[in-house]
Amino acid sequence: MSAPAVGRFAPTPSGRLHLGNLLCCLLAYLSARSQGGRFLLRIEDLDVPRCPKRLSDACIEDLTFLGFDWDEPPLYQSARTDVYQAHFDRLREMGLVYPCFCTRAQLHAAQAPNLGEREPVYNRACAHLTPAEIAERSRTRRPAMRLRVPDAEVAFEDAHFGAIRENLARDCGDVIIRRSDGLFGYQLAVVVDDALSGVTEVVRGRDILASTPRQIYLQRTLGFDTPVYRHIPLLMDAQGRRLAKRDRDLGLPALSRTMSPEQILGMLACAAGILDENRPATLDELTKRFDWRRVPRDDLRLPCTPKHA
Ligand SMILES: [Zn+2]
């Protein structure tokens, strides 16, 4: 028998959770629990000024209100700087890291127009600076640190969306693994945390699908196993519009004034295809019913616009 699945939910508490976040948590939870697996909570509060403790606490309260539970104390990224530093140092010792002194304006000016949703690929302006140039520029500006990625393709099989491939150098560019303000980059922290927590299954929104090949490259470089990835469709409101953080009405504080936890879970499960109708349901019932084959690939739509007080 293989080892039990380990799933996780990893919110960034820069605001209150909204229905899109909660759908992601629900599917990650149901997937892990329906396999008899473990479920972990990680608070991605690396950017401490944007993610104050009161928002982390509110996030945990919201999840508890809905009945979610996790098997270990929540992991706070803000407390793990030493761990990220150790892995950053390993990458640097491999000769894969270099300083980038570009300002936001320089990066913006260098990018090609009409990129759509994709982030710009870095033009490697700082990839070949001499030690003297680095010393000179360091006098006036603290650099970001970038991971050099190879001109190579990374392919993987997303368990929900199928085969995905990207050329790292062409499609991603060299990745910032430490920002100029000294904070470690999202990609490094996620890869290190998933690996050290023993996560075997990552369920998250398809808006992060394009980040996955560079995370797989980081895993391989650091000698970590690659978990199963299941990216999920985005959740739209009842009119088919993308949910935004500004939709306060679709945040849990507003919803919980007029809806029970079972009503909110049932509405999400209906949007995800797990229930055939919009009715209240408990996490236990949904765990028994859960089947990935019921979850579509197309964007999901809320069955109704929740009424609020
Ligand atoms: Zn640069």
Residues whose N, C-alpha, C, O or C-beta is under 5 A from the ligand:
A	BS01	ZN	C100 F101 C102 A125 C126
